[in-house]
Amino acid sequence: MSLVTLLPFIVLIGAMFLMTRSAKKKQQQAADMRNQMQPGSGIRTIGGIYATVKEVNEDSVLVDAGPGVELLFAKNAIGAVLSDDEYNRIVHGIEHDLKSDTDVPDDASSLTETDEPADDAAAASDDKSVDLGKKDPAEEPAEAPAAEAKTDEEPKKTDGDSDAK
């Protein structure tokens, strides 16, 4: 056999070796991360549950998911061990080391200022009528009876040709 016929097989075997090597490396990193867990660490499970580690055993982890809620997980079910800052930011909404010079309001009501108080603005907006293109029956012109007479007639039948194009 010549080298040219063996070259595709050699490239394929090399690619498979590199892919399995990177997968094994990721598995080893995940195992190291799980072995570094200790009581008090914040974790996220593969199912998306955030909890605090209470007890670590050889193959299982007891976690505290809330007041009076203790859950037992397999170590393989732990997706990530979080830093304290990240866990507090996600679970408790506590931000650390924010360097913001301006205060951002929780709602947009303080961003829109009006000259009128809120109660007067609501009353004023109720008094104004909005034209939606509909005609009020009381405001219809005198030609309305003639229009009603035309609607009683049957529509004209055409053979499919129309003037609108």
Buried (B, 14 or more C-beta within 10 A) or exposed (E): EEEEEEEEEEEEEEEEEEEEEEEEEEEEEBEEBBEEBEEEBBBBBEEEBBBBBBEBEEEBBBBBBEEEEEBEBEBEBBBBBBEEEBBBBEBEEEEEEEEEEEEEEEEEEEEEEEEEEEEEEEEEEEEEEEEEEEEEEEEEEEEEEEEEEEEEEEEEEEEEEEEEE
